[in-house]
Amino acid sequence: MGRELADAFSTARYVFEEVDEALSMNLSRLMFQGPEEELTLTENAQPALMAMSIAVFRVLVAEGGVTLPDVCRFVAGHSLGEYSALTAAGAITLDQAARILRARGTAMQRAVPVGDGAMAALLGLDLDDVVAVAEAAQGGGDEASGADDGVCAAANDNAPGQVVISGDKVAVERAVTLASERGARRAILLDVSAPFHCPLMQRAADEMAEVLAEVTIAPPLIPVVSNVSARSESDPETLRRLLIEQITKMVRWRESVEFLRDQGVETLVELGAGKVLTGLVRRIDRDLTGMSVSSPRDVEDVLATF
């Protein structure tokens, strides 16, 4: 991940080197060479994904000869991607983001013992239906089920008909069965290391409150659309509070994209590894244009639109 970009652009190499220095480890070598099972550990994956996004961002700025406010009205990121958005907007520095995400990944991993939690994608149900399934799975509102209490909550509202749930493993597994019975097209347990974005992450949120209390957050150059509020935010203390809340609350990505659309945004450019968010944009509103940038060729293509 990122090796082709680093080979092509010194600006990208400098980003990876700065992250390596901030973390006192050779994360870039892990990104470029693996092994994959070590890279995908959440304490490594979170800063690595951020480094990739910021490397692409800085290459675009350097090669395009523009500043962020010249070409963008808002920035946004999905879950850990919100830190990439904040870094691009100048609210936090790259070295701060790397260290915060390392701490965030570690805190989220140890908040729940491995194997106790789970996440699942429910396809073909809208958010209200998923919330009802989650409540029934944990015993809320479905006394006839005899279900034991256990956490099950909507964790990512990604797009119409694509909602992820998170919580105690037994409750999530129960929700998968209920979702299928209630008309879900598919209900799939995800291969994740912890139940993210649900109340079980409260211990991690408490740890991140301490970490973020020591971080200087500046007003962003352009507004950041928060995962928690699905609205644009610029006040540093509000951003700090929302980053803490984000650990235990649902990522409101569908609403965030709809907010951007309602503000007159027509094109969303995804920076970094993969094309998942671009695909979600198309599912949310086919009239929106989504572009993904991760390779040198992608850089050329998007710069041609500036």
Secondary structure as the mmCIF struct_conf table of DSSP 4:
data_model
#
loop_
_struct_conf.conf_type_id
_struct_conf.id
_struct_conf.beg_label_comp_id
_struct_conf.beg_label_asym_id
_struct_conf.beg_label_seq_id
_struct_conf.end_label_comp_id
_struct_conf.end_label_asym_id
_struct_conf.end_label_seq_id
HELX_RH_AL_P HELX_RH_AL_P1 ARG A 3 ALA A 8
HELX_RH_AL_P HELX_RH_AL_P2 SER A 10 LEU A 23
TURN_TY1_P TURN_TY1_P1 SER A 24 SER A 24
BEND BEND1 MET A 25 MET A 25
HELX_RH_AL_P HELX_RH_AL_P3 LEU A 27 GLN A 33
HELX_RH_AL_P HELX_RH_AL_P4 GLU A 36 LEU A 39
TURN_TY1_P TURN_TY1_P2 THR A 40 THR A 40
BEND BEND2 LEU A 41 LEU A 41
HELX_RH_AL_P HELX_RH_AL_P5 THR A 42 GLY A 64
TURN_TY1_P TURN_TY1_P3 GLY A 65 GLY A 65
HELX_RH_AL_P HELX_RH_AL_P6 LEU A 68 VAL A 71
BEND BEND3 ARG A 73 ARG A 73
STRN STRN1 VAL A 75 ALA A 76
BEND BEND4 HIS A 78 HIS A 78
TURN_TY1_P TURN_TY1_P4 SER A 79 LEU A 80
HELX_RH_AL_P HELX_RH_AL_P7 GLY A 81 ALA A 88
TURN_TY1_P TURN_TY1_P5 ALA A 89 GLY A 90
BEND BEND5 ALA A 91 ILE A 92
HELX_RH_AL_P HELX_RH_AL_P8 LEU A 94 ARG A 110
BEND BEND6 ALA A 111 VAL A 112
TURN_TY1_P TURN_TY1_P6 VAL A 114 ASP A 116
STRN STRN2 GLY A 117 LEU A 123
BEND BEND7 GLY A 124 GLY A 124
HELX_RH_AL_P HELX_RH_AL_P9 LEU A 127 ALA A 137
TURN_TY1_P TURN_TY1_P7 GLN A 138 GLY A 141
HELX_RH_3T_P HELX_RH_3T_P1 GLU A 143 SER A 145
TURN_TY1_P TURN_TY1_P8 GLY A 146 GLY A 146
HELX_LH_PP_P HELX_LH_PP_P1 ALA A 147 ASP A 149
STRN STRN3 CYS A 152 ALA A 159
TURN_TY1_P TURN_TY1_P9 PRO A 160 GLY A 161
STRN STRN4 GLN A 162 ASP A 168
HELX_RH_AL_P HELX_RH_AL_P10 LYS A 169 GLU A 181
TURN_TY1_P TURN_TY1_P10 ARG A 182 GLY A 183
BEND BEND8 ARG A 185 ARG A 185
STRN STRN5 ARG A 186 LEU A 189
BEND BEND9 SER A 193 ALA A 194
BEND BEND10 HIS A 197 CYS A 198
HELX_RH_3T_P HELX_RH_3T_P2 PRO A 199 MET A 201
HELX_RH_AL_P HELX_RH_AL_P11 GLN A 202 ALA A 213
TURN_TY1_P TURN_TY1_P11 GLU A 214 GLU A 214
HELX_LH_PP_P HELX_LH_PP_P2 ALA A 218 PRO A 220
BEND BEND11 LEU A 221 ILE A 222
STRN STRN6 VAL A 224 VAL A 225
TURN_TY1_P TURN_TY1_P12 ASN A 227 SER A 229
BEND BEND12 ALA A 230 ARG A 231
STRN STRN7 SER A 232 GLU A 233
HELX_RH_AL_P HELX_RH_AL_P12 PRO A 236 GLN A 246
TURN_TY1_P TURN_TY1_P13 ILE A 247 THR A 248
BEND BEND13 LYS A 249 LYS A 249
STRN STRN8 VAL A 251 VAL A 251
HELX_RH_AL_P HELX_RH_AL_P13 TRP A 253 ASP A 262
TURN_TY1_P TURN_TY1_P14 GLN A 263 GLY A 264
STRN STRN9 THR A 267 LEU A 271
BEND BEND14 GLY A 272 ALA A 273
BEND BEND15 LYS A 275 LYS A 275
HELX_RH_AL_P HELX_RH_AL_P14 VAL A 276 ILE A 284
TURN_TY1_P TURN_TY1_P15 ARG A 286 ASP A 287
BEND BEND16 LEU A 288 LEU A 288
STRN STRN10 THR A 289 VAL A 293
BEND BEND17 SER A 295 SER A 295
HELX_RH_AL_P HELX_RH_AL_P15 PRO A 296 LEU A 303
TURN_TY1_P TURN_TY1_P16 ALA A 304 THR A 305
#
